[in-house]
Amino acid sequence: MTVHATQLNKAADWLARSRRVAVLTGAGISAESGIPTFRDALTGLWERFEAADLATPQAFRADKALVWGWYEWRRMQVLRSQPNAGHRALVVLRQRVDDLRLITQNVDDLHERAGSPDVVHLHGSLLHPRCFACGHPHVLPDGIPDEPEGGRSIQPPRCERCGGYVRPGVVWFGESLPTLAWSAAERAVRECDLFLSIGTSGQVFPAAGLHQIAAQQGKPIIVINPGEMASVQSRELCLRGPAGEVLPALLARWA
Ligand code: APR
């Protein structure tokens, strides 16, 4: 971790003085749990695709088995993985501030398994599929799917209500975000007195727009990401390191 002590102290001081914190997480917070981020190259059956190519209604119509296979492989990975120190640190942070609202772009359940309640999922969840035709929720069999490492094509199950094909419960490119989740996220950012952005490349809108709202409203912003980050606003601190290391270090400085 290459975060300087002065940066950490300053961020810890900002956190200690804040009462209402809005947190936005992205794929980066689950990277240390072994789940690849979206910009990581795909492997196995899907290595010739970009994630964005498979995560669309068009791709599902074109080859349901290929897309459903990809999501079952990802669901297997998520169910085999465990929350990491970054997920757990947010549970502790919630106990230290008056109000913490946790918004995620992730479709895994690692925040919930770490103990975070009321997580706002902007992009849906891998664990809540529904019918592509009628929207009826579909209950998946218990247990972890046993998919080959390289993945495979699998015909999606059928809807028990209308017989239509079942699709993953995630938000695909070209689809709108769940209305309630989006309005809760916007409200959390407008009402917060500190915005914490963790493990997101900020490339996908409207989720990335939450950072802009916070900046436009002059909110102090703390960004945690080991990668190169875009332009840093005046009231913004960039802590360049993995979330699983930086978040516990931040809490440790906040006696
Ligand atoms: N800790 C913190 N950040 C990390 C870590 C880590 N250990 N490892 C990687 N990162 C950072 C990367 O530097 C990158 O900036 O996490 C970010 C992950 O970016 P993306 O893969 O673009 O993921 P995300 O921003 O969540 O993508 C947004 O895009 O494909 C869609 O719907 C999908 O929700 C997803 C959305």
Boltz pocket constraint, residues with backbone or C-beta under 6 A from the ligand:
constraints:
  - pocket:
      binder: B
      contacts: [[A, 25], [A, 26], [A, 27], [A, 28], [A, 29], [A, 31], [A, 32], [A, 37], [A, 38], [A, 39], [A, 40], [A, 51], [A, 52], [A, 105], [A, 106], [A, 123], [A, 171], [A, 198], [A, 199], [A, 200], [A, 201], [A, 202], [A, 203], [A, 204], [A, 224], [A, 225], [A, 226], [A, 227], [A, 228], [A, 241], [A, 242], [A, 243], [A, 244]]
      max_distance: 6.0
